[in-house]
Amino acid sequence: MKKFNTAAVCIPSKHYMVNISDKVEMIKQMVDEGDYFTINRARQYGKTTTLNELRKALEEEYTVLDLSFEGISHAGFKDEQSFVKAFCSLLEEDFLLYQEIPEGTKIQLEDYIGRKEEKADMRELFRTLGEWCTISDRPIVLLVDEVDSATNNQVFLDFLGLLRKGYINRESRGIPTFQSVILAGVTDVKHLKSKIRDEADAKQNSPWNIAADFTVDMSLSEYGIRGMLDEYEADHQTGMDTSSIAKQIRGYTNGYTFLVSLICQIIDQRMLPESFANLAESWTEYGVDEAVRLLLSEDNTLFASLMGKLHNMPTLRSQLRKILMSGEVVIWQTYDKEQELLRMYGFIRNNKGTVAVENRIFEMLLYHHFIGENHENDDLKRLAVLDRPAFITEDGFLDMPKIMERFIEEHNRIHKNKSEKFLEEEGRERFITYVSPIINGTGTYSVEEQLRDYRRTDLVIHYLGRRYVIELKIWHGDRYNAQGERQILDYLDYWNLS
């Protein structure tokens, strides 16, 4: 029977996965049109699975050189000779592909691999590849995954430059070359020149400026997630409402492939019997909330990569903290260097012209991190830990009115002699600091975004299947308070709460 998979490539015959045939068909159309392009997405966004499905779709019409630069060691990018040998070795290692290579081309490739005294030249390699394209019965597509392994050296720039020259000669002079070239990775190849050369010596033209824009939305849709859950439901008969569960998972993840699969994997494999008695109880809105809580409480490769980027790039960290903790509205700017990096690593997205964190799970992760590292409100945290037993009702739920009343008392007592201007954002951070140890281990919280009008409610706490919607405001009189009450009624309607 199939299972959910979060490790490497997903295989439709082995794993429950969203049907991405529509996305693959859109990418294939670019190949059919002869485009050269780059697929840049953050780690574990589903690139490798998409490329695997794309290769299968292309193989009926094209010869596909499906390579990964992850298979080339650091030494392979030392100089031209090393790279040519490594590149040819990748072709040789693909047994099925190697059978398709014409005999004369094989002899030349093997010669490049075996050379010792006379260095193998990259131009020679491209002449050989061009000859292959000329005599091949089918157009040839070059597909390279994990180009990040190559980006920090001049040899890769030269490789891109020769691909660019081949493309231009094909378009202007009709000289045969690759039908299409697809480079996949996190790093945007268009910006490589600034990483390799000093600004004074940088090339004015990127070696990849012939690339077509890649606009295919690779996020998983609510409809697609529902289709995957329908397939699972047909096998397991849990009785879940696949439509509502798909909507909830999409709401948490914004369709980020790894997170979608991980939530489903946790519900399917890790909830019984500790959290729920059976799968029917697991595949509920409460079960999704619990899966998210577990996900956020544990380490995983994606979170480790994200937090590593923040640790090494304090400027990016500062930008994210400003967006989240201060609630600033930051205008989306395509050519802003800091935003380019945040986009490239998967931290942010374009929300109607403003910057938003990529998904709610990343928001929750970052809030936990920023609140945890800020020790200015440790006094509130200590008081919350001491008072925690008083905030749990007899049936195990939260007494939220009591929590808020105690917070206001303690907050005003601690800060009564401080004269600084008080901001609602400061109040939110202090309240989150106070409530975190109360719900720790049992619940989670998120700062929700209402996309329809940009309004933000301060906090939604998820605790044992219940949601508590909290709006914090500074008192500015009855009229302002009435507006706040109408606002929170809208939030309650949004969450279907009474």
C-alpha positions as CSV (number, residue, x, y, z in Angstrom):
1,M,0.0,0.0,0.0
2,K,1.1,3.5,-0.7
3,K,2.5,5.9,2.0
4,F,3.3,9.5,2.4
5,N,6.9,10.4,1.6
6,T,9.2,13.3,2.8
7,A,12.5,11.9,1.7
8,A,13.9,12.7,-1.8
9,V,11.8,12.0,-4.9
10,C,8.1,10.9,-4.7
11,I,7.0,8.1,-7.0
12,P,3.3,8.0,-7.9
13,S,3.1,4.2,-7.8
14,K,4.6,4.1,-4.2
15,H,3.6,7.3,-2.6
16,Y,0.5,9.4,-2.0
17,M,1.2,12.6,-3.8
18,V,-0.6,15.5,-5.4
19,N,-1.2,15.1,-9.1
20,I,1.1,17.6,-10.8
21,S,0.5,16.6,-14.4
22,D,-0.9,20.0,-15.2
23,K,2.3,21.7,-14.0
24,V,4.5,19.2,-15.9
25,E,2.5,19.9,-19.1
26,M,3.1,23.6,-18.7
27,I,6.8,23.0,-18.3
28,K,6.8,20.7,-21.3
29,Q,5.2,23.4,-23.4
30,M,8.3,25.6,-22.6
31,V,10.5,22.7,-23.8
32,D,8.5,22.2,-26.9
33,E,9.0,25.9,-27.7
34,G,12.8,25.6,-27.3
35,D,13.1,27.7,-24.1
36,Y,16.2,27.7,-21.9
37,F,15.1,28.4,-18.3
38,T,15.8,27.9,-14.6
39,I,13.6,26.4,-12.0
40,N,14.5,28.2,-8.8
41,R,12.6,27.2,-5.7
42,A,13.6,26.8,-2.0
43,R,14.7,23.6,-0.5
44,Q,12.3,20.7,-0.4
45,Y,9.7,22.5,-2.5
46,G,9.2,19.6,-4.8
47,K,11.7,20.4,-7.6
48,T,13.2,16.9,-7.8
49,T,9.9,15.2,-7.9
50,T,8.7,17.6,-10.6
51,L,11.8,17.0,-12.7
52,N,11.4,13.3,-12.4
53,E,7.8,13.5,-13.7
54,L,9.0,16.0,-16.4
55,R,11.7,13.6,-17.6
56,K,9.1,10.8,-18.0
57,A,6.8,13.1,-19.9
58,L,9.7,14.2,-22.2
59,E,11.2,10.8,-23.0
60,E,8.5,9.9,-25.6
61,E,9.6,12.7,-27.8
62,Y,13.1,13.7,-26.7
63,T,16.5,12.3,-25.6
64,V,16.8,13.7,-22.1
65,L,20.2,14.2,-20.5
66,D,19.0,14.0,-16.9
67,L,22.0,15.0,-14.7
68,S,22.6,16.2,-11.2
69,F,25.6,18.3,-10.3
70,E,25.4,16.8,-6.9
71,G,27.2,14.0,-8.5
72,I,30.3,16.2,-9.2
73,S,32.6,16.7,-6.3
74,H,34.2,20.0,-5.4
75,A,37.4,18.9,-7.3
76,G,35.3,18.5,-10.4
77,F,34.9,22.3,-10.6
78,K,38.6,23.0,-10.1
79,D,39.3,23.7,-13.8
80,E,38.0,23.0,-17.3
81,Q,39.7,19.6,-17.6
82,S,38.2,18.4,-14.3
83,F,34.8,19.6,-15.2
84,V,34.8,18.1,-18.7
85,K,35.8,14.7,-17.2
86,A,33.2,14.9,-14.5
87,F,30.4,15.9,-16.9
88,C,31.3,13.1,-19.3
89,S,31.4,10.7,-16.4
90,L,27.8,11.7,-15.5
91,L,26.7,10.8,-19.0
92,E,28.6,7.5,-18.9
93,E,27.1,6.5,-15.5
94,D,23.5,6.7,-16.8
95,F,23.3,3.2,-18.3
96,L,20.0,3.7,-20.2
97,L,21.1,7.1,-21.6
98,Y,24.5,5.8,-22.6
99,Q,22.9,3.2,-24.8
100,E,21.3,6.0,-26.8
101,I,24.6,7.8,-27.4
102,P,25.9,7.4,-31.0
103,E,29.1,5.3,-31.1
104,G,31.3,8.2,-32.4
105,T,30.1,10.5,-29.6
106,K,30.8,7.8,-27.1
107,I,34.4,7.4,-28.3
108,Q,35.0,11.2,-28.0
109,L,33.4,11.3,-24.5
110,E,35.6,8.4,-23.3
111,D,38.6,10.1,-24.8
112,Y,37.9,13.2,-22.7
113,I,37.6,11.1,-19.6
114,G,40.8,9.2,-20.2
115,R,43.1,12.2,-21.1
116,K,46.0,12.8,-18.9
117,E,48.7,15.0,-20.6
118,E,46.6,16.9,-23.1
119,K,43.9,18.8,-21.2
120,A,40.2,18.3,-22.2
121,D,38.8,21.6,-23.4
122,M,35.2,22.7,-22.7
123,R,34.9,24.0,-26.2
124,E,35.8,20.5,-27.5
125,L,33.1,19.1,-25.3
126,F,30.5,21.5,-26.7
127,R,31.5,20.7,-30.2
128,T,30.9,17.0,-29.5
129,L,27.6,17.8,-27.9
130,G,26.6,19.9,-30.9
131,E,27.6,17.1,-33.3
132,W,25.4,14.7,-31.3
133,C,22.5,17.2,-31.5
134,T,23.0,17.3,-35.3
135,I,22.9,13.6,-35.9
136,S,20.4,12.6,-33.2
137,D,17.1,11.2,-34.4
138,R,15.3,13.1,-31.7
139,P,15.9,16.6,-30.2
140,I,18.1,16.6,-27.1
141,V,17.1,18.2,-23.8
142,L,19.6,19.0,-21.1
143,L,18.2,18.9,-17.6
144,V,20.5,19.6,-14.7
145,D,19.4,19.4,-11.0
146,E,21.3,20.8,-8.0
147,V,23.1,23.5,-9.9
148,D,23.9,25.1,-6.5
149,S,26.7,22.6,-6.2
150,A,28.5,24.5,-9.1
151,T,27.6,28.1,-8.6
152,N,30.6,29.5,-6.8
153,N,33.3,29.1,-9.5
154,Q,34.3,30.5,-12.8
155,V,34.2,27.1,-14.6
156,F,30.4,27.0,-14.2
157,L,30.1,30.6,-15.6
158,D,32.1,29.4,-18.6
159,F,29.7,26.4,-19.0
160,L,26.7,28.8,-18.9
161,G,28.4,31.1,-21.4
162,L,28.8,28.3,-23.9
163,L,25.2,27.2,-23.4
164,R,24.2,30.8,-24.1
165,K,26.4,30.9,-27.3
166,G,24.8,27.7,-28.6
167,Y,21.3,29.1,-28.0
168,I,22.1,32.3,-29.8
169,N,23.7,30.4,-32.8
170,R,20.6,28.2,-33.0
171,E,18.2,31.2,-33.1
172,S,20.3,33.4,-35.4
173,R,22.1,30.9,-37.7
174,G,20.1,27.6,-37.3
175,I,23.1,25.7,-35.9
176,P,21.8,22.6,-34.0
177,T,22.2,22.5,-30.3
178,F,20.0,21.5,-27.3
179,Q,16.3,21.8,-27.8
180,S,16.0,23.1,-24.3
181,V,18.1,23.5,-21.2
182,I,16.6,23.4,-17.7
183,L,18.7,24.2,-14.7
184,A,17.2,23.5,-11.3
185,G,18.3,24.6,-7.8
186,V,17.8,27.2,-5.1
187,T,20.3,29.7,-6.4
188,D,19.1,32.1,-9.1
189,V,21.7,31.7,-11.9
190,K,21.1,35.2,-13.1
191,H,22.9,36.6,-10.1
192,L,26.0,34.4,-10.2
193,K,28.4,37.0,-11.7
194,S,28.2,39.1,-8.5
195,K,29.1,36.1,-6.4
196,I,32.2,35.2,-8.4
197,R,33.8,38.5,-9.5
198,D,34.5,41.8,-7.9
199,E,32.0,44.5,-8.9
200,A,34.7,46.3,-10.9
201,D,35.4,43.2,-12.9
202,A,31.9,41.9,-13.2
203,K,30.5,41.1,-16.7
204,Q,27.7,43.5,-17.7
205,N,25.7,40.7,-19.3
206,S,24.7,37.6,-17.3
207,P,25.7,34.4,-19.1
208,W,22.1,33.3,-18.5
209,N,20.3,36.3,-19.9
210,I,18.8,34.2,-22.7
211,A,16.6,32.3,-20.2
212,A,12.8,32.5,-20.4
213,D,10.9,33.5,-17.3
214,F,9.6,30.5,-15.4
215,T,6.2,31.4,-14.1
216,V,4.7,28.0,-13.3
217,D,3.2,28.0,-9.8
218,M,4.8,24.9,-8.1
219,S,2.8,25.2,-4.9
220,L,0.2,22.5,-4.2
221,S,-3.3,23.7,-4.6
222,E,-6.2,23.0,-2.2
223,Y,-7.9,21.0,-5.1
224,G,-4.7,19.0,-5.6
225,I,-4.3,18.2,-1.9
226,R,-7.9,17.1,-1.8
227,G,-7.3,14.7,-4.7
228,M,-4.4,13.1,-2.8
229,L,-6.5,12.8,0.4
230,D,-9.4,11.3,-1.7
231,E,-7.0,8.6,-2.9
232,Y,-5.8,7.9,0.7
233,E,-9.4,7.8,1.9
234,A,-10.4,5.3,-0.7
235,D,-7.7,3.0,0.7
236,H,-8.3,3.6,4.4
237,Q,-12.0,4.6,4.8
238,T,-11.4,7.0,7.7
239,G,-14.5,9.0,7.1
240,M,-12.6,12.3,6.9
241,D,-14.0,15.4,5.2
242,T,-11.2,15.6,2.6
243,S,-12.4,19.0,1.4
244,S,-12.1,20.7,4.9
245,I,-8.8,18.9,5.7
246,A,-7.3,19.9,2.4
247,K,-8.3,23.5,3.0
248,Q,-6.8,23.5,6.5
249,I,-3.5,21.9,5.3
250,R,-3.3,24.4,2.5
251,G,-4.0,27.2,5.0
252,Y,-1.1,26.1,7.1
253,T,1.4,25.4,4.3
254,N,0.5,27.6,1.4
255,G,1.1,24.5,-0.7
256,Y,4.8,24.0,0.3
257,T,5.3,20.4,-0.8
258,F,7.5,19.1,2.0
259,L,5.2,20.6,4.7
260,V,2.0,19.2,3.1
261,S,3.6,15.7,3.0
262,L,5.0,16.0,6.5
263,I,1.7,16.9,8.0
264,C,0.0,14.0,6.3
265,Q,2.8,11.6,7.2
266,I,2.6,12.6,10.9
267,I,-1.2,12.1,11.0
268,D,-1.0,8.8,9.2
269,Q,2.0,7.3,11.0
270,R,2.6,9.0,14.4
271,M,-0.7,9.9,16.0
272,L,-1.8,6.4,17.2
273,P,-2.2,5.5,20.0
274,E,-0.6,8.4,21.9
275,S,-2.8,11.2,20.6
276,F,-5.8,9.4,19.0
277,A,-7.5,6.0,19.2
278,N,-7.8,5.5,15.5
279,L,-7.3,7.1,12.1
280,A,-10.9,8.4,12.0
281,E,-10.0,10.7,15.0
282,S,-6.6,11.6,13.6
283,W,-8.0,12.9,10.2
284,T,-9.8,15.8,11.7
285,E,-9.1,19.5,12.1
286,Y,-7.9,18.8,15.6
287,G,-5.6,16.1,14.2
288,V,-4.1,18.6,11.7
289,D,-3.5,21.1,14.5
290,E,-1.8,18.3,16.5
291,A,0.4,17.4,13.6
292,V,1.5,21.0,13.2
293,R,2.3,21.2,16.9
294,L,4.5,18.1,16.6
295,L,6.1,19.4,13.5
296,L,7.1,22.7,15.1
297,S,8.4,20.9,18.3
298,E,10.9,18.8,16.4
299,D,13.9,19.4,14.2
300,N,13.8,18.6,10.5
301,T,16.1,19.3,7.6
302,L,14.0,22.2,6.2
303,F,13.8,24.1,9.5
304,A,17.6,23.5,10.1
305,S,18.3,25.0,6.7
306,L,16.1,28.0,7.2
307,M,17.5,28.8,10.7
308,G,21.0,28.3,9.4
309,K,20.4,31.0,6.8
310,L,19.1,33.4,9.5
311,H,22.2,32.7,11.7
312,N,24.6,33.4,8.8
313,M,22.7,36.4,7.4
314,P,21.9,38.9,10.1
315,T,20.5,41.4,7.6
316,L,17.9,38.9,6.5
317,R,17.1,38.1,10.1
318,S,16.5,41.8,10.8
319,Q,14.2,42.1,7.8
320,L,12.0,39.2,8.9
321,R,11.9,40.4,12.5
322,K,10.7,43.8,11.3
323,I,7.9,42.3,9.2
324,L,6.7,39.9,12.0
325,M,7.3,41.5,15.3
326,S,6.7,45.2,14.3
327,G,3.9,44.4,11.9
328,E,5.4,46.7,9.3
329,V,3.9,46.7,5.9
330,V,6.8,46.3,3.5
331,I,6.2,47.0,-0.2
332,W,7.2,44.1,-2.5
333,Q,10.2,45.1,-4.6
334,T,11.4,42.8,-7.3
335,Y,15.0,44.1,-7.4
336,D,15.6,44.7,-3.7
337,K,18.7,42.6,-2.9
338,E,17.5,41.6,0.6
339,Q,14.1,40.6,-0.7
340,E,15.7,38.6,-3.6
341,L,17.6,36.5,-1.0
342,L,14.5,36.0,1.2
343,R,12.5,34.9,-1.8
344,M,15.3,32.6,-3.0
345,Y,15.5,30.8,0.3
346,G,11.7,30.5,0.6
347,F,11.1,32.9,3.5
348,I,8.7,35.3,1.8
349,R,6.0,35.7,-0.9
350,N,4.2,38.5,-2.7
351,N,0.9,39.2,-1.0
352,K,-0.9,41.7,-3.2
353,G,2.1,43.9,-3.5
354,T,3.4,43.6,0.1
355,V,5.8,41.2,1.7
356,A,4.4,38.3,3.6
357,V,6.1,35.3,5.2
358,E,5.8,32.3,2.9
359,N,3.3,30.3,5.0
360,R,1.8,30.1,8.5
361,I,4.1,27.3,9.6
362,F,7.2,29.4,8.8
363,E,5.5,32.3,10.6
364,M,4.9,30.2,13.7
365,L,8.5,28.9,13.6
366,L,9.9,32.4,13.4
367,Y,7.7,33.8,16.1
368,H,8.8,30.9,18.4
369,H,12.4,31.8,17.6
370,F,12.2,35.5,17.9
371,I,10.1,35.4,21.1
372,G,12.5,32.8,22.6
373,E,15.6,34.8,22.0
374,N,14.2,38.0,23.4
375,H,14.9,38.1,27.1
376,E,13.4,41.6,27.8
377,N,10.1,40.1,28.9
378,D,11.5,37.2,30.9
379,D,9.8,38.5,34.1
380,L,6.4,37.9,32.4
381,K,7.5,34.5,31.3
382,R,8.4,33.5,34.8
383,L,5.1,34.7,36.2
384,A,3.2,32.7,33.6
385,V,5.1,29.5,34.5
386,L,4.2,30.0,38.2
387,D,0.5,30.7,37.5
388,R,0.0,28.0,34.8
389,P,-2.0,25.5,36.9
390,A,-4.6,28.2,37.6
391,F,-5.2,28.7,33.9
392,I,-6.2,25.1,33.1
393,T,-9.9,24.3,33.6
394,E,-11.2,21.1,35.2
395,D,-11.8,19.6,31.7
396,G,-8.2,20.4,30.6
397,F,-8.9,23.4,28.4
398,L,-7.7,27.0,28.8
399,D,-9.4,29.6,30.9
400,M,-8.6,32.4,28.5
401,P,-10.4,35.3,30.3
402,K,-8.4,34.5,33.4
403,I,-5.1,34.4,31.4
404,M,-5.9,37.8,29.8
405,E,-6.9,39.4,33.1
406,R,-3.8,38.2,34.8
407,F,-1.6,39.3,31.9
408,I,-3.0,42.8,32.0
409,E,-2.5,43.0,35.8
410,E,1.1,41.8,35.7
411,H,1.9,43.8,32.6
412,N,0.7,47.1,34.0
413,R,2.4,46.4,37.4
414,I,5.8,45.7,35.7
415,H,5.6,48.6,33.2
416,K,3.7,51.2,35.2
417,N,6.8,53.5,35.7
418,K,8.0,53.3,32.1
419,S,7.3,56.4,30.0
420,E,8.1,55.1,26.5
421,K,5.5,55.3,23.8
422,F,3.5,52.0,23.9
423,L,2.8,50.3,20.7
424,E,0.2,47.6,20.0
425,E,3.0,45.5,18.5
426,E,4.9,45.6,21.8
427,G,1.8,44.5,23.5
428,R,1.4,41.5,21.2
429,E,5.0,40.4,21.7
430,R,4.6,40.7,25.5
431,F,1.4,38.7,25.4
432,I,2.9,36.0,23.2
433,T,5.8,35.8,25.6
434,Y,3.4,35.4,28.5
435,V,1.1,32.8,26.9
436,S,3.9,30.7,25.4
437,P,4.9,28.8,28.5
438,I,1.2,28.3,29.4
439,I,0.4,26.4,26.2
440,N,3.8,24.9,25.7
441,G,3.7,21.2,24.9
442,T,0.0,21.1,24.4
443,G,-0.9,24.0,22.0
444,T,0.4,26.3,19.4
445,Y,-0.3,29.9,18.3
446,S,-0.3,31.8,15.1
447,V,-0.8,35.4,14.0
448,E,-3.4,35.1,11.3
449,E,-3.7,37.1,8.2
450,Q,-7.0,37.9,6.6
451,L,-6.1,38.2,2.9
452,R,-9.2,40.0,1.8
453,D,-8.5,43.3,3.5
454,Y,-5.0,43.0,5.1
455,R,-6.3,43.2,8.7
456,R,-4.5,41.1,11.2
457,T,-5.9,39.7,14.4
458,D,-3.2,39.5,17.1
459,L,-3.3,35.9,17.9
460,V,-5.1,32.6,17.4
461,I,-4.3,29.9,20.0
462,H,-4.8,26.3,19.0
463,Y,-5.3,24.1,22.1
464,L,-6.7,20.6,22.3
465,G,-8.8,21.1,19.2
466,R,-10.2,24.5,20.3
467,R,-9.3,27.9,18.9
468,Y,-9.1,31.1,20.9
469,V,-9.2,34.3,18.9
470,I,-7.5,37.2,20.7
471,E,-7.4,40.8,19.6
472,L,-5.2,43.2,21.6
473,K,-5.8,47.0,21.4
474,I,-4.8,50.1,23.2
475,W,-7.8,51.9,24.8
476,H,-8.7,54.9,22.7
477,G,-12.4,55.3,23.9
478,D,-15.8,53.7,23.2
479,R,-15.9,54.4,19.5
480,Y,-12.5,52.8,18.8
481,N,-13.5,49.8,21.1
482,A,-16.8,49.3,19.1
483,Q,-14.7,49.0,15.9
484,G,-12.6,46.4,17.6
485,E,-15.6,44.4,18.6
486,R,-16.9,44.4,15.1
487,Q,-13.5,43.3,13.9
488,I,-13.3,40.4,16.2
489,L,-16.9,39.3,15.2
490,D,-15.6,39.1,11.6
491,Y,-12.7,37.0,12.8
492,L,-15.0,34.6,14.6
493,D,-17.1,34.3,11.5
494,Y,-13.9,33.6,9.5
495,W,-13.1,30.7,11.9
496,N,-16.7,29.5,12.2
497,L,-16.6,30.1,15.9
498,S,-19.4,31.2,18.3
